[in-house]
Amino acid sequence: MRKLFLFALILLLTACQSSTYKSMIETGEEQFAAGEYRVALTMFEKALSEKNTDEVKEWMNWTKAMLEGQQLIEEERWEEAQLFFEELQKRPATVLNPTIHQNIGKKERQQIAQALEEPDLVAEALAIEDDGKRFEQIEHLLTNEATNLKAEQLDSLKREQQAILDEAQRMADEKTKETANQRQATIDHMETQVNGQAYIDKVVGTIIQAFEDGSPTLQPYMNTLSHYLMNPVLSDYAKYYANGQICYGCDMEIIPGQYDPLKFMRYGDVSPAGDYVYVEYSTYSDWHGYSEYRFRYQLDGKRWKIADIRGIN
């Protein structure tokens, strides 16, 4: 009687084991067909723990292969993935039914084909050589919600975008520094020749000499004046002298700095080409009050001269 009981118990346990194995296999097949390969692999591993068969081993091999292919897709190794699934579809099968075997990797192959046909937007954006256009394309990719980018692609674009901004700032800083250096070099060169008050004193002294000589025009003195003045100031002073706007008796008030010394205020515009400098001066006296003037010094050949004088107040 005891032997019969043990035999019946063994049959019962075997039947239970067989039922669990079959259930795990069926569930694994369903998950495999649905593309849920990780869940399917878990089911097959449980089935294997119940019964070690060639069937479950083959199912596990197919499932692991599909996971391997999916990994290639996730890493966007499209050419490798394409070859992998082409070879996988040719692999013979004993556990897969004909329909599943025929469609193995079909969805994945379609995804790969689409990816290979579509342009790599990130690569295209980074390949644009013009920084401004590349920045615009990157900005579009980062702000366009319809663009499907992975986290690492976003990081790459953001780093490239920041690199463009940093390079633009560096170039702007260099340009600013270069402009400042050029500006200072022009001013330094001008200052080697020019002293505003000394220039005015020479001009006034020459015109006074013309008055003392009784000359009706400044023509005999133009060579001397042209050493300090250039048109239009030179021609204007000659005209003013001839028509009486500059007169000895009225103290030549038309010429700033004659009686109220020039006081340097600031440098204004400086030519990027290094051929002119604006200098602003002020004058003050109890008689004439406070005034400000802007002198334009211009390079005439190798000589700096006064080319324009304007009141600025």
Secondary structure, DSSP 8 states (H G I E B T S, - for coil): -HHHHHHHHHHHHHHHHHHHHHHHHHHHHHHHHTT-HHHHHHHHHHHHHH---HHHHHHHHHHHHHHHHHHHHHTT-HHHHHHHHHHHHHS--SSS-HHHHHTTTHHHHHHHHHHHHS--HHHHHHH--SHHHHHHHHHHHHH-TT----HHHHHHHHHHHHHHHHHHHHHHHHHHHHHHHHHHHHHHHHHTT--HHHHHHHHHHHHHHHHHHT-SSSGGGHHHHTTTB-TTHHHHHHHHHHHTSS-TTTTTTTSTTSSS--EEEEEEEE-TTSSEEEEEEEEEETTTEEEEEEEEEEEETTEEEEEEEEE--
